[in-house]
Amino acid sequence: MLSLIPFIVLIALITCCVAVFGNATLDGASQVSLLVASAVSVLVGHFSKRMTWEKLEQEITAKIATCTPAIIILLLIGAIGGTWMVSGIVPTMIYYGMQILRPEIFLVSSSLLCALVSLMIGSSWTTVATIGVALMGIGKAHGFDDGWIAGSIITGAYFGDKLSPLSDTTVLASSVSGVPLFTHIRYMLYTTIPSFCVSIAIFLVAGLTMNVSGQGNVAEFMEGLENTFVISPWLLVVPVLTGVMIARRWPSMVVLFLAILLAVIVSLFVQVSLVQTISGSENGGLLASYKGMMQVCYGSTNIETGVPMLNELVHTRGMGGMMPTVWLIICAQTFGGALTATGQLRDLMRYVLHFAKGTASLVASTVGTSLFCNIALADQYLSIMLASSMFRDTYLERGYETRLLSRSCEDGATVTSVLVPWNTCGLTQSTVLGVATLTYLPYCFFNLLSPVASIAVAAIGWKIKKR
């Protein structure tokens, strides 16, 4: 039972952090909690099993080294988020996507729009905090209940977040499980697409049968985009080419780098004045453009559109915005390395694996552990990393492909985090949308169906192969 002590300490610290820091827990409090729990794990291992510091240090160092590709990809993701926004690619997608909104299909349209935006920018939080807030106002004007509106927004946002190669949770789940990014994304389609289709069907039927009236006002957003960016369907060539590279299974780092390069070229030719404005240089020219694009890649950009909510949407963080996540990964890998070196993780796995005999029960145990970590640790990143660390060796020993592990972790952790009121995701989304977590929970059909779909697919053995 000594192996439970580091987890108990971590759960207690994370609980206190969420209570004190709220949505800012990931800014550093969670990282410090992980390091403290790592120290407790090392002390327990040293005194109970007489572990030497040299062995502990080697294991922790090796564990951190395994996340190096994830860190590089996260930095590229930060750069692509900035360049795709400033180049006008994402604004063009948003501009044309907004034109599909009509009252009778508002619920399904809002879900699809959020899915599109989240897929393009790789962030459910940004999608909900920007487009989601606007859609809440439009939905209320139509006469829909808050739960239905928030449910459709969250369903779309987390669908896009789960499948986007720009999503840090997607990158994290694939990296810690040792699965190539796009292999992980393609394998998630078998559980994600059916869950999303069922959810969309429910929203479509609900929208068509509800007695609502009113017209959503998206003209302000569209005008703001037109006045700030050059909007053109030709800009969609870049995401199309990126999709082609993904389909041809190019390495994720190569795809992301080339996508950044294409967006930089587009920015310098199409959004010249915007790039020079970002640079802050009084005189234009090549130096101003160079400075502006460098700032877009590595730093934060604040673009004034004249619409406050739209300003939040087009705000980008660059590579610098990824540093809290990078910091969190390093600290979590330190904790995982300490648990592995001291054998505490192996001791805990004996109890869990006692119930995991077949494929379905193993996947169910992984999904259940991820969900439990979301509830106990109040953070989806920690849930993904801990569940992956606990089950990785078991999947390999039993001959299962590690992509099954990475998918199970995402199905159990990423999409359910927003359903826990005290989780960082649940706290953030309920605060941003102004809707209590338990109010929108029954209408987040995709988030509720994904864990069930993961277990069901494992039970029937669809696309599950042993190495």
N, C-alpha and C positions, 0 to 999 in steps of 0.2 A: 504493500500500500504506500510505501515511500515514494513510488513513482508518480503518485497523484499530487504530491506536494507542489512541484513547479506549476502544474495546471491550476491548482487551487489559488496559488499566489497570483498567476496571470489573470485568472478570471476576476479575482478581487480587485486587482489594480485597474483592469480595463473597465470594470463596473464603476469604480470611483472616477475614472477619467471621463467616461461618458456623462456621469452626473455633473461633473465640474466644468468640463470643456464643451460638452455638447457636440455640435457639428465640427468643431475645431480639433477633435480628438486626434485626427490623423496628422495634424501639423507638427507633432512631436511627442505627445503624451503616450500614444500607443507604442512608439519606438522605444521610449525610455522604459515602459512597462515590460517590453520584450527583453531588454537587456537585463533588467532586474530579475525576471523569471529565469533567464539564462544563468545568471550568477547563482540563483538558488539551486538550479539543476546541477551545476558544477559542484556546489558544496555537498549536496546530497550524494552525488556520485563519488566524490572524493572520500567522504567519511563512511559511506555504507559499502562501497565496493573497492575502496583503495585505488581509485583511478589516478594516474599520474597527470600532471598538468601538460606535459609534452604530448601525450596521446589526445587529450581533450583539445588542445590547440590545433593539432593536425586535422582532427575531424571537423572542427568548426571552420578552419581555413578551406578545407576541401569542399565543404558544403557551400560556402560563400562563392567559391570559384565556379560552381555549377550554374549560378544565376547570371554570369557575365553576359551571355547572349541576350538574356531578357533585358538587362540594363541598357545594352546598345540599342535594342529594338525600341525600348521606351523613349530613349532620347530621339531616335528617328521619328517616332510617333509625335513627340512634341513639336518637332520641326514641320512635319507634314500637316499637323493641325493648323499651324500658323500660315503656312504657304498656301494651302488650299482655301483658306478663308480670304486672305488678302488678294489672291489671284482672281477671286470672284467665282470660283468653282462651286463652293458650298452655297454662297448666296444665290447663285443661279438655280441650284437644286431647290432651295427653299422658296424662291420666287415662283417657280412653276408649280411646285407642290401645293402652295397655298391656294391656287386657283381651282383646285378640285373640291373645296369645301362647299357643301350645300346642306341645308337644315336636315333634310330627310336621311342623309347619309353622313351626318356629322360625326357620329361615334366611330364608324369604320374609317372615315377619312382622317380623323385626328389620330387614330392609332397607326394608320399607314404613313401619315406625314411624320409622326414622331419616329417611326421605325426607319424611314428614309434618312431623316436628319441624324439620328443616332448612329445609323450604319455609316454615314459619311464622316462624322466627327469622332465617333468611337466613345462617346460619353453620354450615359443616361442622365447623369446629374445636370450637365449643361443643357441637354434637351428639355428636361422637365423644368428647369429654372428659367428657361427663356420661352421657347415655343409652347411649353406646357402651361405657363402662366397666362399667355395670350389665349390659348385654347380654353382655359378655365373660364375666362371672361366671355368668350364667344359662346361656349356651351351654356353658361348661365343665362345669357341673352336668349338662347333658343328654348330655355325652359327645362333643360335636363337636370337631374339630381346630381349633387356633388360627387357621390360615390361612382356613378356611371362615367362621369367625365374624367375623374382622376384615374379610374380603372383603365379606360381606353388609352389615356396618355402613358401611364406606366407600362401597360402591356407593350405598346409600340416602342417605347424608349428602351426597355430591357431586352426586347427582341433584337433591336439594332445593336445594342451594346454587346450582346452575347455573340453575335456573328461578325462584328466589325474587326478587321485586322488592326484597327487603330485603338481598340479598347485595351486598357491596361489589364483588366481582369482576364480577358481572352489570352493576351500574351503571357500573363502570369500562369494561368492554368496549363497552357501548353508547355511553357518553359520548365516549370518545376516537375512536370510529369515526363519530361524528356521527349516531347512530341513536336515535330515541325509545325509551325503556326498554321499553315493553310491545310495541312493534313487534319489538324484538330478541328478547324472550322468546317471542313467538308464532312467530317464524321458527325458533328453536332447536328447536321441537317436532318438526320434520320429521326431525331426526337424533337427538334426545334420547329421544323416546318409543320408537322401534324398538329402540334400544340397551338401554334400561331393561327393556322387555318381554322381550327375549331373556335378559337377566340374571336377571330374576325367574323365568322359566321354568326356567332352570338350577338356581336355588336351590330351587325347588319340587320338581323331580324329585329333586335330591340329598337333600333333607330327607325325602322320602317313602320313598326307597330305602335310606337309611342306618339301621343298627341302633343306635339310641340310646335311652336311657331317662332318667328323672329329671324333676323338676318345677322350673320356674323360680319363684323367690320374688320376686314384684313387690308383695306385700302391703305391704311397708315403704314403698315409694315412694308407693303409693296412699294409705296412711294419712297419710304426711307431707303430701301435697297436700291431703287432706281437712281436716287440722287447721290448715292455713295459709291456704288460699284457700276462697272460696265456689265450689264446683264446680256448674255448672248447664249443661244443653244450651242454655239461652236465650242464654248468652254467645257461642254460635257464630253468632248473628245478625250480629255485627260483621264476622267474616271473610266471611260470605256477602254482606253489603252491599259490602264491599271488592271481592269478586270481581265483583259486578254493575258496579261503577264501572270496573273493569279491562276487562270485556267490552264496555262501552259506549265504550271507548277515550278515557276522560278523561285529561287530562295527568297524568303521573306525580306531579308536585309537588302537584297538587290532590288526587289520590287519597291520597297519603301524609299530607297535612295533615288531611284529613277523617277518615282512619283513626285518626290520633292523637287528634283531637277526640272521636270516638266512644268510644275507649278511656278517655279522661280522664273523660268523663261516666259511663261504666260504673263506673270505679274509685270515683268520689265517691259513688255510690249503692249499690254492691254490696260493695266492699272497703273500707269506711270505716275500720274499726279498723286494718287493715294500712297504709293510707295515713298515718294519724296516727302509727303506730309508726315508720314510715320518717322522718317529719319530726323525730322526737326531741324534740318538745315535750311538756312535762309536762302541760300543759292542752290539751284537745281543742278542738273548734270549727272554725269556718271557716278561721281563720288557720293552724291546724295542717294542715288538709287542703290548703290552698293551698300551703303550704311543702312538704308531702310530694310533691305532684304536680309542683311545679317541680323538686325534686331528682330525681324519677324521669325527667323529660324531659332534664335537662342533665347529671346526675351519676351516680355509681355507687351501686347499692343492694345491700345484703347482707341477704337475708331468711333468718331462722332457721326451718328446718322440722323440726329434730331428726334429719335424715338428712344426713350430710356430703356424699355424692355429689349429693343433691337440692339442697343449698344451692348447689353449683356450677352446677347447671342453671338455677336461678331467679335467679342473680346477673345483674344488668344493668349496662351501662356508660354508657348515655345518650349524649348528644351528645359529651361529653368523651372517650368511648371511641373515637370516630371520628377523633380528632385525629392519631394516628400515620399513619393511612391518608391523611388530607388532606395531611399533611406529605410523605408519600411521593409523592403525585401531583404536588405542586408541584415537588419536586426532580426527578422523572422528566420532567416537562414542560420543565424547565430544560435537562436533558440533551438531550431531543428537539429543543428549539429551537436549541441550539448545533449539533447535528448537521445540522439543516436549513439553518441560516444559512450554515454553512461549506461546504455541498455534500457533506459526507462521507457522509451517508445516501444521497444520489443515486449517489455513486460505488460504494457497496456494493451498491445495488439492481441495478446493471448486471450484476453477476455472478450474482445470484440469478435475475433475470428472464430471463436467457439460456435457462433451462430451463423457463420458464413460458410456453408457447405458447397452450394452450387453457384452457377453464374448469377441467377436472379438475386439470391441472398447476399452474394458478395457486392453486387451493385447497390442493392438496397442498404447494405451496411455502410457503403461509401456515401450514398446520398443522405442517409440518416445522420452519419457523423458530421457531414458538412452542415446540415441543418442545425444539429445540436451546437456546433461551434458558432454558427450565426447567432443563436440564442444566448449561449454562454459567454462568448467573447465579444459579441456586438460589432463584428467587423467582417466583411466578406473576404478581404485579402487574407486575413489570418485564417479564416475557414478553409479557403482554397489551399493555402500552403500547408497547413497542419494535416488536412485530410489526405492530400497527395503524399506527404512524407510518411504518414502512418500506413498507407495501403500500397505504396509503390512496390516494395519488395514482394509482397504477397501476390500481386498481379503477375510479376515476372516469374516467381516460383511456380505458379499454376499455369503458366504458358499463355496468359492473356496479353493482347496487344496493349501497350500503355495508352493508346488513344482512347480505349474504353475507360481507363482511369480518369484521364483529363476531362472527358465528356461528363462522366458521373459527378465529378467535383463541381463543374459548372452548373449542371442541372440541379445540384443540391445546394450550392452556395450562392452563385451570382444572382439568380432570379428570386430566391427566397429572402434575401437580405432586406429588401424593401418591405417585407410583410411583418417584420419584427419591430414593434414600436420603439424599443430602446437601442436597436441597431443604428449605426451611423447613417445607413441608407434610409431606414424608416424614419429616423429623426429629421433628416434633411428634406425628404420629399413631402412629408406631412406638413412641415413648417413652410416650405416654399409654396405648396399648393393651397395651404390653409384648410386642409381636410385631414381629419384624424385617421391614423393608420387603420384602425379597426373599421372605419367607415368605408374606405376604398378597398380593403382586403377582399371582400366577397366578389368584387368586380374585376380583380386582377386575374383573369382567367388563364392567361399564358403563364404567369408566375406560379399558379396553383397546379397547372397541368404538366409543366415540364418535369418535375420530379417523378410524377406518376408515369409519364411517358418513358422516362429513362428506365424505370424498373420493368415496365410492360415490354419494351423492346428487348431487354435482357432476358425476360421470361420466355419469349417466343424465339429468341436466338437470331433475330434479324441483323444481318451484317456483322455478326460477332464471330470472329475467327481466332483460333489459337495459333501461336507462333510455331 
